[in-house]
Amino acid sequence: MGSTQTKLHWAVLLEDWEQTLRCLQKVKYNATIANRYGDYPLHLACYSGTAPPEVIQNLIKACPDAVRMKNKKGYDPLKLAEINYRRDDPNRKHVLAMLRTFVDARLCAKYCDETDTESIQSIDNRPLFIGGSGERGMIIW
């Protein structure tokens, strides 16, 4: 774990979501760096409780392992999102679904012939995950 924060960490901390996406495009590797508290940029985005689903989706793609990583306080991104996204926030259910689905996608692979963890589509600008194949596919809104 690093002792400093990258530009990506700072963009997330400042809740500058456009800069966050630009940083991810330039240096995707920074998403794989934890700060001295064990927080990856995905953790920080979930702490904010305001990161749009597009940002969460791109952070997951850049560092899928961060979804399961716990920080030094023992929280993973899913728990942080559950705590920090307001219940009336329209993005809450989409962010939680993405985090839950990604965590469960590897389990799904054991029970499905194919699991496509990269298929994220959009309905009304809301991301959703489609995994599996045929009748055993799952859709989470």
Sequence and secondary structure as in RCSB ss.txt:
>XXXX:A:sequence
MGSTQTKLHWAVLLEDWEQTLRCLQKVKYNATIANRYGDYPLHLACYSGTAPPEVIQNLIKACPDAVRMKNKKGY
DPLKLAEINYRRDDPNRKHVLAMLRTFVDARLCAKYCDETDTESIQSIDNRPLFIGGSGERGMIIW
>XXXX:A:secstr
  SS  HHHHHHHTT HHHHHHHHHH GGGGG   TTS  HHHHHHHHT   HHHHHHHHHH GGGGT   TTS 
 HHHHHHHHS TT TTHHHHHHHHHHHHHHHHHHHHSS   TT EEEETTEEEEEESSGGG EEE 
